């Protein structure tokens, strides 16, 4: 029997979440006395994942699968899982994996729990801890099926190096023709993505206009952070919708989240609650964000942020 992870990649390289999933999978496999297998689709650089405890990597290379297709991807993963006597299948909390998870659960007749944040409390029976109520509480779930699927909350376990001599195997797959037609994919290049970022710097209406966004970008550059924004900012066209974070945008689970000029609407706070440390800079002492933040600065962002950026530059130099 085995623990299997679906290790996501982008542009032919593993995403950061693949290394976190492998780290978690290695620890779980050791608890259960099982081997750890990773599935990789169209990845040109496979060796790095051996540094995180993977015993065997199963590669699928098919040009027809360069773009994510849930029907083909779910078939690949379920077929490999069944062939390798899977006991626990692990996925990340990316948009693609959230799409895949319930379909895979049906295909494998497995139990399924999302937003898992720790290693199991018990392995017999299998009891896992998950976040719920938009990260305001935790629940414990007993998984009792023969096969169980766990979706790990991003940035909840961390990356732990554990080099292994990794076996490699190729898996042949004839892709079904997709009924979906992709017209265009627009991506921001040369910047840290929100999904992979350890630090996120976000701006709101308090910045007064898109011409002032250099405040956010300069601070993000110093910290090696991703840039983000609140919903009103993207709705007004100041920033692209790809940067909108919150319950109705992209969820954030960074180590550090800095909110500049964001009051802290319920929907925004729900989407960033998984961040470990939250900092707010706002000139309104009654802003709801101060109640949720770990650290707060009451002051004018146009004065505070440039000074903070300069101090960080001095510190890093």
C-alpha positions as CSV (number, residue, x, y, z in Angstrom):
1,X,0.0,0.0,0.0
2,X,1.1,3.6,-0.5
3,X,0.6,7.3,0.1
4,X,0.3,9.1,-3.2
5,X,0.6,12.8,-3.9
6,X,-0.5,14.8,-7.0
7,X,2.5,17.1,-7.3
8,X,1.4,20.1,-9.4
9,X,3.7,21.9,-11.8
10,X,3.7,25.1,-13.9
11,X,5.8,25.9,-16.9
12,X,7.5,22.5,-16.6
13,X,8.6,23.0,-13.0
14,X,7.2,22.0,-9.6
15,X,5.1,24.5,-7.7
16,X,6.1,25.3,-4.1
17,X,3.0,23.4,-3.0
18,X,4.3,20.2,-4.4
19,X,7.3,20.3,-2.0
20,X,5.0,21.0,0.9
21,X,2.8,18.2,-0.1
22,X,5.7,15.8,-0.4
23,X,7.0,16.9,3.0
24,X,3.6,16.2,4.6
25,X,3.3,12.9,2.6
26,X,6.7,11.7,3.8
27,X,5.8,12.3,7.4
28,X,2.4,10.6,7.0
29,X,3.9,7.7,5.1
30,X,6.4,7.1,7.9
31,X,3.6,7.1,10.5
32,X,1.8,4.4,8.5
33,X,4.9,2.5,7.4
34,X,4.1,3.0,3.7
35,X,6.0,4.2,0.6
36,X,5.5,7.7,-0.8
37,X,4.7,8.0,-4.5
38,X,4.4,11.3,-6.4
39,X,2.5,11.8,-9.7
40,X,3.8,14.5,-12.1
41,X,2.2,15.6,-15.3
42,X,4.2,17.3,-18.0
43,X,7.1,18.2,-15.8
44,X,10.5,18.8,-17.3
45,X,12.4,19.1,-14.1
46,X,11.5,16.2,-11.8
47,X,14.6,15.6,-9.6
48,X,14.0,18.4,-7.1
49,X,11.1,16.5,-5.5
50,X,13.5,13.7,-4.4
51,X,14.8,16.1,-1.8
52,X,11.5,16.0,0.1
53,X,11.2,12.3,0.8
54,X,9.5,10.8,-2.4
55,X,10.3,7.1,-2.9
56,X,8.9,6.9,-6.5
57,X,7.9,9.4,-9.1
58,X,5.4,8.4,-11.8
59,X,5.7,10.7,-14.8
60,X,3.0,11.4,-17.4
61,X,4.2,13.3,-20.5
62,X,1.6,14.2,-23.1
63,X,1.5,17.4,-25.1
64,X,-2.3,17.2,-25.2
65,X,-2.2,17.7,-21.4
66,X,-0.2,20.9,-21.3
67,X,-3.3,22.7,-20.1
68,X,-5.3,21.5,-17.1
69,X,-8.2,19.2,-18.1
70,X,-10.1,17.8,-15.2
71,X,-11.5,14.8,-17.0
72,X,-8.1,13.6,-18.2
73,X,-6.2,14.6,-15.1
74,X,-8.7,12.8,-12.8
75,X,-8.5,9.6,-15.0
76,X,-4.7,9.7,-14.8
77,X,-4.5,10.1,-11.0
78,X,-7.3,7.6,-10.3
79,X,-5.7,5.0,-12.6
80,X,-2.3,5.4,-11.1
81,X,-3.7,5.4,-7.5
82,X,-5.6,2.1,-8.1
83,X,-2.7,0.5,-9.8
84,X,-0.4,1.3,-6.8
85,X,-2.8,0.2,-4.1
86,X,-3.3,3.7,-2.7
87,X,-4.3,4.1,1.0
88,X,-4.2,7.9,1.2
89,X,-4.2,10.3,-1.8
90,X,-2.9,13.8,-1.0
91,X,-3.8,17.0,-3.0
92,X,-3.0,20.7,-2.4
93,X,-5.6,23.4,-2.0
94,X,-5.0,25.0,-5.4
95,X,-7.9,25.8,-7.7
96,X,-7.1,22.8,-9.9
97,X,-6.9,20.4,-6.9
98,X,-10.1,21.7,-5.4
99,X,-11.7,20.9,-8.8
100,X,-10.1,17.4,-8.9
101,X,-10.7,16.3,-5.3
102,X,-14.5,15.5,-5.3
103,X,-14.2,13.8,-8.7
104,X,-11.4,11.7,-7.6
105,X,-13.2,10.8,-4.4
106,X,-16.1,9.5,-6.5
107,X,-13.8,7.6,-8.8
108,X,-12.0,5.9,-6.0
109,X,-15.0,5.5,-3.6
110,X,-12.9,7.3,-1.0
111,X,-13.4,9.4,2.0
112,X,-12.6,13.1,1.5
113,X,-11.6,15.9,3.8
114,X,-10.4,19.4,2.8
115,X,-8.5,22.2,4.5
116,X,-6.4,19.8,6.6
117,X,-3.8,21.7,8.6
118,X,-1.8,19.1,10.5
119,X,-0.6,15.5,10.5
120,X,-3.4,13.1,11.7
121,X,-4.1,13.0,15.4
122,X,-4.5,9.2,15.1
123,X,-3.8,6.8,12.3
124,X,-6.0,4.0,13.6
125,X,-8.6,5.3,13.3
126,X,-7.5,8.0,10.9
127,X,-8.4,11.4,12.5
128,X,-7.4,14.6,10.9
129,X,-7.7,18.3,11.9
130,X,-9.2,20.8,9.4
131,X,-10.0,24.5,9.4
132,X,-13.6,25.5,9.0
133,X,-15.9,28.5,9.2
134,X,-13.5,30.5,7.0
135,X,-10.6,29.6,9.3
136,X,-12.3,30.8,12.5
137,X,-12.4,27.3,14.0
138,X,-11.1,23.7,13.7
139,X,-12.9,20.4,13.4
140,X,-11.7,16.8,13.7
141,X,-12.8,14.3,11.1
142,X,-12.7,10.5,11.3
143,X,-11.9,8.9,7.9
144,X,-12.9,5.3,7.9
145,X,-12.9,4.3,4.2
146,X,-10.5,1.9,2.7
147,X,-9.1,4.7,0.6
148,X,-9.1,8.3,1.8
149,X,-8.3,11.6,0.1
150,X,-6.8,14.5,2.0
151,X,-6.5,18.1,0.7
152,X,-3.8,20.0,2.6
153,X,-4.3,23.6,3.3
154,X,-1.5,25.6,1.6
155,X,1.4,26.8,3.8
156,X,0.0,24.9,6.9
157,X,2.7,22.2,7.2
158,X,5.8,23.8,5.7
159,X,8.6,22.4,3.5
160,X,10.9,19.8,5.1
161,X,13.9,18.5,3.2
162,X,14.4,14.7,3.4
163,X,16.6,13.6,0.4
164,X,15.8,10.1,-1.0
165,X,17.0,7.9,-3.8
166,X,14.0,8.2,-6.0
167,X,12.8,5.6,-8.5
168,X,11.2,7.0,-11.7
169,X,8.5,5.4,-13.8
170,X,6.7,6.6,-17.0
171,X,3.0,6.2,-17.3
172,X,1.4,6.1,-20.8
173,X,-2.0,7.8,-21.2
174,X,-4.2,8.4,-24.2
175,X,-5.9,11.7,-23.6
176,X,-9.6,12.2,-24.4
177,X,-10.3,15.2,-26.5
178,X,-11.5,18.0,-24.3
179,X,-14.9,19.7,-25.0
180,X,-13.4,22.9,-23.6
181,X,-11.7,25.4,-25.9
182,X,-9.1,27.7,-24.3
183,X,-9.1,31.0,-26.1
184,X,-6.5,32.8,-24.2
185,X,-4.5,32.6,-20.9
186,X,-3.1,35.8,-19.5
187,X,-0.3,35.5,-16.9
188,X,1.8,38.0,-15.0
189,X,5.5,37.1,-15.5
190,X,8.5,38.0,-13.5
191,X,6.6,38.4,-10.3
192,X,5.8,36.2,-7.3
193,X,2.4,34.7,-7.6
194,X,-0.2,35.0,-4.8
195,X,-0.6,31.2,-4.5
196,X,3.2,30.6,-3.9
197,X,4.0,33.7,-1.9
198,X,5.3,33.6,1.6
199,X,4.7,37.3,1.9
200,X,1.8,39.3,0.4
201,X,1.5,43.1,0.3
202,X,-2.1,44.2,-0.5
203,X,-3.6,47.6,-1.1
204,X,-7.1,49.0,-0.8
205,X,-9.1,52.1,-1.6
206,X,-7.1,54.0,1.0
207,X,-4.4,54.4,-1.7
208,X,-6.8,56.8,-3.5
209,X,-5.9,55.7,-7.1
210,X,-3.9,53.4,-9.3
211,X,-1.2,56.1,-9.7
212,X,-0.2,55.4,-6.1
213,X,0.3,51.7,-6.4
214,X,4.1,52.1,-6.4
215,X,3.8,52.2,-2.6
216,X,2.6,48.6,-2.7
217,X,5.0,47.5,-5.4
218,X,8.1,49.0,-3.8
219,X,7.4,47.4,-0.5
220,X,6.7,44.1,-2.2
221,X,10.0,44.3,-4.1
222,X,12.0,44.7,-0.9
223,X,10.3,41.8,0.8
224,X,10.2,39.5,-2.3
225,X,6.4,39.5,-1.9
226,X,3.4,39.1,-4.2
227,X,1.1,42.1,-4.7
228,X,-2.6,41.9,-4.1
229,X,-5.7,44.1,-3.7
230,X,-9.2,44.3,-2.2
231,X,-12.3,43.7,-4.2
232,X,-13.3,47.4,-4.7
233,X,-9.9,48.1,-6.1
234,X,-10.2,45.4,-8.8
235,X,-13.8,46.3,-9.4
236,X,-12.8,49.9,-10.1
237,X,-10.1,48.7,-12.5
238,X,-7.2,50.0,-10.5
239,X,-5.7,46.5,-10.5
240,X,-6.4,43.3,-12.4
241,X,-8.9,40.8,-11.0
242,X,-6.1,38.2,-10.7
243,X,-4.8,40.2,-7.7
244,X,-8.1,40.4,-5.9
245,X,-7.8,38.4,-2.6
246,X,-10.7,37.5,-0.2
247,X,-13.6,35.2,0.0
248,X,-14.8,36.1,-3.5
249,X,-11.3,36.3,-4.9
250,X,-8.1,34.3,-4.2
251,X,-7.6,32.9,-0.7
252,X,-4.3,33.7,0.9
253,X,-2.3,31.5,3.3
254,X,1.0,33.4,3.5
255,X,3.4,33.7,6.4
256,X,3.0,37.4,6.4
257,X,0.1,39.5,5.0
258,X,0.4,43.3,4.9
259,X,-2.8,45.3,4.3
260,X,-2.4,48.9,3.3
261,X,-5.4,51.2,3.2
262,X,-7.9,48.2,3.5
263,X,-10.7,48.6,6.1
264,X,-11.3,44.9,6.5
265,X,-14.7,43.8,5.2
266,X,-15.9,40.4,6.3
267,X,-15.4,38.9,2.9
268,X,-11.8,40.1,2.7
269,X,-10.9,38.9,6.2
270,X,-12.5,35.5,5.5
271,X,-10.1,35.1,2.5
272,X,-6.9,36.0,4.4
273,X,-7.5,34.4,7.8
274,X,-5.2,31.5,7.0
275,X,-2.2,33.9,6.9
276,X,0.0,33.4,9.9
277,X,0.9,37.0,10.7
278,X,-1.4,39.9,9.6
279,X,-0.3,43.6,9.6
280,X,-2.6,46.5,8.8
281,X,-1.6,50.1,8.0
282,X,-4.6,52.4,8.1
283,X,-5.4,56.0,9.3
284,X,-8.8,54.9,10.7
285,X,-8.4,53.5,14.2
286,X,-11.9,52.1,14.0
287,X,-11.2,50.0,10.8
288,X,-12.4,46.4,11.4
289,X,-9.0,45.0,10.2
290,X,-7.4,46.1,13.5
291,X,-9.4,43.6,15.4
292,X,-8.2,40.8,13.1
293,X,-4.6,41.9,12.8
294,X,-1.6,40.7,14.8
295,X,0.1,44.1,14.3
296,X,-1.4,47.5,13.4
297,X,-0.1,50.9,12.5
298,X,-2.5,53.8,12.8
299,X,-1.2,56.4,10.3
300,X,-1.2,57.8,6.8
301,X,0.0,55.1,4.4
302,X,1.7,57.8,2.2
303,X,3.9,58.6,5.2
304,X,4.3,55.2,6.8
305,X,4.9,52.9,3.8
306,X,7.8,54.8,2.3
307,X,9.5,55.0,5.7
308,X,8.9,51.2,6.2
309,X,10.3,50.4,2.8
310,X,13.5,52.5,3.4
311,X,14.1,50.9,6.8
312,X,13.7,47.4,5.3
313,X,16.1,48.3,2.5
314,X,18.7,49.5,5.1
315,X,18.1,46.3,7.1
316,X,18.6,44.1,4.1
317,X,21.8,45.9,3.0
